[in-house]
Every structure is written in C-alpha cells, then in structure tokens.
C-alpha cells in the first residue's frame, strides 16, 4: 500500500472527475490520502472530503501565501475543524520568500501563531518552506516545534536543511520533483534520509512526475515517486518498490497516527 501524504483533493481541477481520480489511485495501490488545508475555505473542504471517505484524512491551516488574509475568527474556526477525528496534522504552514504573496514579517508572525495553535491541539506540523530555510529553522527551534514534530512537505532544500530538519525530529517528504532531470542534488539528499523518516507525496495537482510532467498531477502518480526512491536506495525498482511502499506507509501511519 502507498499513502499520498500531501494532495489537494478539493482543487477545482478535479471537479469533473474526482471519483475517477480516486479509482485510478486505488488501482495504483494508493490506500490512503491526506488532503491539505491552505486557508479557512480549503481546510473546511478538506475536512468535508475526509468525513465522506474512510481512506481520506485532512489537515487544517493557512499557507504562507494566504496568511495576510487571516481574520480574527479564523483561528477559532480552525480549532473547531481540528476537533474532527479525521484531522491528522496542522498545515500547510511556513514561509515562502520566493513569491512573497504575504509580507515576510506577517509570514513569520503567523507561522509562530500557527505553531502555537498546533501545539495546543497536539497535532504534527506540515511545513512549507521556499527560499526561507534559515528563518524556517530558527522559528521552529524557538517555538519548540519538536514537541509535536511534523514533516517538511515536498522537500526541495539542500543537505543543510535536511540535516537540521532531521535533527529536530522532523520527517522529509518527497514529491515528483525527484524524477526531474535537474534534481540531482535532491536525489543525493534522499540517500541521507533514514528509512524511518521518509515520506512520499504528490502535492497534486501540482509537480507532476516524469513520465507525465506537464499534465495535471493526481494521487495515482505517487507510485512514480516511490519507484524513483526504490531505484536510488535499493538499485532495484521491483523488490525495492515493495520496501519503499512498506516503510513510507508505516512512517505515515506513525506520524499522522493513522491506524487503518
């Protein structure tokens, strides 16, 4: 079984064929999905989807692009959403200095606030960081985020960030980026990640892996991420795939406290 630990199943690009997306994923061996909240609306949609389907779980939180939109009632509403037993993490939250859709100072303030909220809820964190490695790690350490732990989703950082995140007790999750021809350094980073800290994801509908790069991504394609890791770690995409499937599924169940 594979678990797609980061997917945006509520995205409008799935509105015309969402059931078929689920069917294709299940045929590809995907047994569970974690659909991600990025603001109050998508967090609500994620929880609704998780409530409707037994093998879908949800996160709630506000993406750094959206934190400038946070209004006073949002945190209380997120807290209420998080009471749903299908909510398994808080995120995706963090810092994004590439686009700066929200001012950096606001991003840092809201990041700290959301870490505190996650800690009060006892939920692990789903971290987004882009071109903000040092500030991300500084805030996580200062806010003692290791008390709840979490995952650096769609990891695309350098060896320094990988080591810092692992030392703080976090997991690293890899997406279709690792299949891109230019991702040489990232493939080297994977070899440094302990088996018990490794996760896989699609971040669908984004970051479609080879051989479907350029098309809409979907959870069925998480298989290509697992195959790439099996070739890197085990030099064998057949027996290695079963090993990667088992270890990443066990890791996801452990981090997100998924029992089924």
N, C-alpha and C positions, 0 to 999 in steps of 0.2 A: 504494500500500500504506500502511496505517496500522499503527502499533505502539502497543499499550496498555502503557505503561511502568510501570504500577503497578496490580496487580489481585491479589485474594486468592482464587485459583482453588481452594485447598484448603478454602475455607469450607464448613461443613456445609449451607448453604443451596443448594449446587449438587449435593449428593449424589444427588438423584433425577433430575437432567437435565444433568449436566456435559457429556456428549457433544453434546447439543443446543445447549448454550451455545457450545461451540467451533464447531459448524456454523453457527450464526447469526452469530457473529463473523466467520468466514471469508467468509460470503456478503456481509457488510457491508464487506469489504475489509480486515479486520484480518489481517495476515500474520504477526505475532509478538506474543508476550505475555511480560511479566516478572512472575512471581508472587512475592509478597513474604513473607519470613520475619519473624515478630514475637516469637518466643521459640524455644526449642530444638525444641519439637514441630512448630511450623508451618514452621520453617526446614527441618527434616527432610522434611516433607511437600512443601514447595516444590521441593526438590532431587529428590525422587522423581518428581514430576509432570514436571519438566524432563527427567529422564532418559528418561521414557516417550514424550515427544512432541518431534519435531525442532524445532518452532517455538515451544517454551516455554523460557524462561530463568528463572533463580531468583536470589533474594538470600537472605542469611542475616543474622541479627542479632536484637537484643532491643529491642522497642518501649519507650518510656519508661514506659508503663503497667505493664509486666511486669518492669522491672529489679529491683524489690525481691525477685523470686523467683530471681535468678541465684545459682547454687551453684558452688562451685569447679571442678567438671569442665566447666561449660558452655562456657567459652571454648576449651578444648582441643577439645571436640566440634564447636564452630562452625568452628574452624580446619580440622578434618578434612573437614567438609562443604564448606568453601570450596575444597578442592582439586579438586572436581568441575569439569570444564571448562565445564559449563552455568551455573555460578555467575558472575554478571557484576557484582555490587555487594554492599556491606555495608549492611544496613539492613532495616527502617527503624529508625533510631535518632534520639535527640534529646531534647527537653524538652517536657513538656506540663503547664503550670501551670493549665489550665482544670479538669481533673478531679482532679489530684494523687493518682492511684491509687498512685503510689510517692512517698515523701517527696522534696522538692525537692533536698535535699543528696545523697541517694542517686542521683537522676536525673543530677545534674551529675557525680558521680564516675564513674558507669557510662558516661555519654556520653564522657568523656575516655578511659576504658579502651577503649571500642569504637572510637573514632577511632584510637587507637594500634594496635589489632589490625588494623583495615582497612589502615592504612599498612604494617604488616608484611606483609600479604598483597598489597599493591599494588592494592587494589580501591577504586573510587569509592564515595562515601557516598550513601545515600538518607536525607535529613533530614526529620524530623517536628518541627515547632515550632508550638506553640499558646500564645499569651499569654506567650511567653518569648523575644521577639525579641532583646532586648539580651544576655541570658545566652547564647543560642544563638550569636550572632555573636562574643561575647567568647571563648567556648570554642573555636570553630572557628579564630579567629585565633591564640590562644595555643597551640593544638595543631598549628598549621601544616597545617591540613586541606587547604589549597590544593595541597599536594604530590600528593594523589590526586584532589582535586576531587569532583564529585558533583552532586546535584540536590536542590533544595528541592521535595519532592513536595507535590502538592495545594496549591500556593501560594495563601495567603489573607491574606498580610501587606500592609503599607502600602508606599507608594513608598520610604520609607527602607530597609526590609528588602530590597526588590527591588534597590535600588542597591548596598547593602552586599554582598548575595549575588553579584550580577553582578561587582562589583569584585574579589571574592575568586576569581572564575573559575568560579562555580557556574552550573548551568542552573536554569531555573524551569519547573516542570511544572504545567499547569492541568487542572482536572477539571470535572465537570458543574456545579460551583458557579457558573461564569461564565455559565451560562444562567439563573440565578435572577434574578428581577426586582430584588432588593435588592442585587445585586452590581455596582453602578455604579462604585465606586472600583476594584474588581478589573479590570473591563473597561478602565478607563483605564490601569491598570498594564501590561496586556498591550501596549498601544501603545508602551511604553517599552522593551520587551524586544527586543534584537537578534534577527534571524531565526536566527542560528546558536546561540542559547541557549534556544530554545523547545522544550518537550516537551508531550505530551498524555497523559492517563491517564483511567481511570475511578475508581480506588480501589474498584471493585466488590467486594462487593455494596452498598457504601455510596454516598451522594451521587449518586443517580440524576438525570440531567439532564432538563430540560424537553424533550420533552413527556411523559415517563414518571415524573416526580417523584412520590415516594410509593410506587413499586413497587421491587422488587429490581433493583439495577443489574447490568449484565453488559457484557462487553467490546464487544459489537456497538454499544453506545451511545457509544463513544468518537467515533463519526462526528459526533455532535451537538456535541461539544466542538470538533472540527475545523471544523465548519460555522460555529459562533459566532465562532471566531477569524478565519476567512476573511471573514466579514461585517465584522468590526471592522477588519482590516488592509487588506483589498482591496475592501471595499464590494460584493463580488460572491460569492455562495455557490456559483457554478458553477465558473468558472475559478479563483477564489480557493481553492476546496477542493483542487484538484489541487496548487496551490502549497504550501498548508499541509501536505498529505499528504507531499509530497516533502521539504520542509525538515525537518519533525519526524521523519520516518523517518531521514533522513540524520543528524540530530543524535543520535537514539537509538543508531544504529549506531556513531557516533563515540565517544560517552560510554561505552557499555557494551561496546565492541569486539565487536560482532555483525557477522559477515562475510556471512551469507546474506541 
